[in-house]
Amino acid sequence: MTVILALDIGKRRTGVAFYDSATAVPLPLDTIAHHSTEELLMHVAVLCKERKIDRIIVGLPLLLSGMEGEQSSFVRSVSEGLEALAPVTFLDERYSTPRDRDSDPDAAAACGILTTFVDRKEME
């Protein structure tokens, strides 16, 4: 059984999604509002403990060219702290922001990242 947490990391808001292979359904969770990296890491640590997370998938915000920019550097620096909680895998998050504005776009983006990861793993 695999339990995964996906994150769409932002500087003030981070979208979160959860996946348990027992149910095989990616679920968006509440977006984390935070003022610092430490505050974000604290919230994620609680989620990892409560939900017994095996792996964290982090959306990597590449530029349209495919290169990494300033936001990618920020996400990688935050992810260094996540490594203490569970193994981290990066996934290109370009085009993961949903067009449907009726839902929480941060949580929906995290759910999109998670769905892409799970779909790719099933095809392997």
C-alpha positions as CSV (number, residue, x, y, z in Angstrom):
1,M,0.0,0.0,0.0
2,T,1.3,3.5,-0.9
3,V,0.2,6.7,0.7
4,I,1.2,9.9,-1.1
5,L,0.9,13.6,-0.4
6,A,1.2,16.1,-3.3
7,L,2.1,19.7,-2.9
8,D,1.7,22.8,-5.1
9,I,4.1,25.0,-3.2
10,G,3.6,28.7,-3.2
11,K,5.2,31.5,-1.1
12,R,2.0,32.1,0.8
13,R,-0.4,29.3,-0.1
14,T,0.3,25.6,-0.8
15,G,-2.2,23.3,-2.4
16,V,-2.4,19.8,-1.0
17,A,-3.7,16.5,-2.3
18,F,-3.8,13.0,-0.8
19,Y,-3.7,9.5,-2.4
20,D,-4.0,6.1,-0.8
21,S,-3.5,3.1,-3.1
22,A,-6.1,1.2,-1.0
23,T,-8.8,3.6,-2.4
24,A,-6.9,4.7,-5.6
25,V,-8.7,8.1,-5.5
26,P,-6.6,11.3,-5.4
27,L,-8.3,13.8,-3.0
28,P,-7.7,17.5,-2.7
29,L,-7.2,18.6,0.9
30,D,-7.4,22.1,2.4
31,T,-4.9,24.6,1.1
32,I,-2.3,25.6,3.6
33,A,-1.9,29.3,4.2
34,H,1.5,30.1,5.6
35,H,3.8,33.1,6.2
36,S,7.1,31.2,6.3
37,T,8.8,28.0,5.1
38,E,9.0,26.9,8.7
39,E,5.2,27.3,9.1
40,L,4.6,25.3,5.9
41,L,7.0,22.5,7.0
42,M,5.2,22.3,10.3
43,H,1.8,21.8,8.7
44,V,3.1,19.2,6.2
45,A,4.9,17.4,9.1
46,V,1.5,17.1,10.9
47,L,-0.2,15.8,7.7
48,C,2.6,13.3,7.1
49,K,2.3,11.9,10.6
50,E,-1.5,11.8,10.7
51,R,-1.8,10.2,7.3
52,K,1.3,8.0,7.4
53,I,2.7,9.4,4.2
54,D,5.2,7.3,2.3
55,R,6.2,9.8,-0.5
56,I,5.7,13.5,-1.2
57,I,5.2,14.6,-4.8
58,V,6.1,18.3,-5.4
59,G,5.1,20.3,-8.4
60,L,8.1,21.9,-10.0
61,P,7.2,25.2,-11.6
62,L,9.3,25.1,-14.8
63,L,9.3,28.0,-17.2
64,L,7.5,27.5,-20.5
65,S,10.9,26.8,-22.0
66,G,11.4,23.9,-19.6
67,M,14.1,25.7,-17.7
68,E,14.0,26.3,-14.0
69,G,13.5,29.9,-12.8
70,E,13.2,31.7,-9.5
71,Q,10.1,29.9,-8.3
72,S,11.6,26.5,-9.0
73,S,14.6,27.5,-6.9
74,F,12.2,28.4,-4.1
75,V,10.3,25.1,-4.4
76,R,13.6,23.1,-4.3
77,S,14.8,25.0,-1.2
78,V,11.5,24.2,0.6
79,S,11.7,20.6,-0.5
80,E,15.0,20.2,1.3
81,G,13.0,20.4,4.5
82,L,10.4,18.0,3.2
83,E,13.1,15.3,2.7
84,A,13.2,14.8,6.5
85,L,9.5,13.8,6.4
86,A,9.4,11.4,3.4
87,P,11.1,10.9,0.0
88,V,10.4,13.7,-2.4
89,T,9.7,13.4,-6.1
90,F,9.5,16.4,-8.4
91,L,6.9,16.6,-11.2
92,D,6.7,19.3,-13.9
93,E,3.6,21.3,-12.9
94,R,3.3,23.4,-16.0
95,Y,-0.3,23.5,-17.1
96,S,-1.5,22.0,-13.8
97,T,-3.5,25.1,-12.7
98,P,-7.1,24.4,-13.3
99,R,-9.3,26.7,-15.4
100,D,-12.3,26.0,-13.2
101,R,-12.4,28.9,-10.8
102,D,-15.3,27.4,-8.7
103,S,-12.9,25.2,-6.8
104,D,-9.8,26.0,-4.8
105,P,-7.1,26.4,-7.5
106,D,-4.2,25.5,-5.2
107,A,-5.8,22.2,-4.0
108,A,-7.0,21.4,-7.5
109,A,-3.5,22.0,-8.9
110,A,-2.0,19.6,-6.3
111,C,-4.7,17.1,-7.1
112,G,-3.7,17.4,-10.8
113,I,-0.1,16.9,-10.0
114,L,-0.9,13.8,-8.0
115,T,-3.2,12.4,-10.7
116,T,-0.5,12.8,-13.3
117,F,2.0,11.0,-11.0
118,V,-0.3,8.1,-10.3
119,D,-1.3,7.8,-14.0
120,R,2.4,7.6,-15.0
121,K,3.2,5.0,-12.3
122,E,0.3,2.8,-13.5
123,M,1.6,2.9,-17.0
124,E,5.1,1.7,-16.0
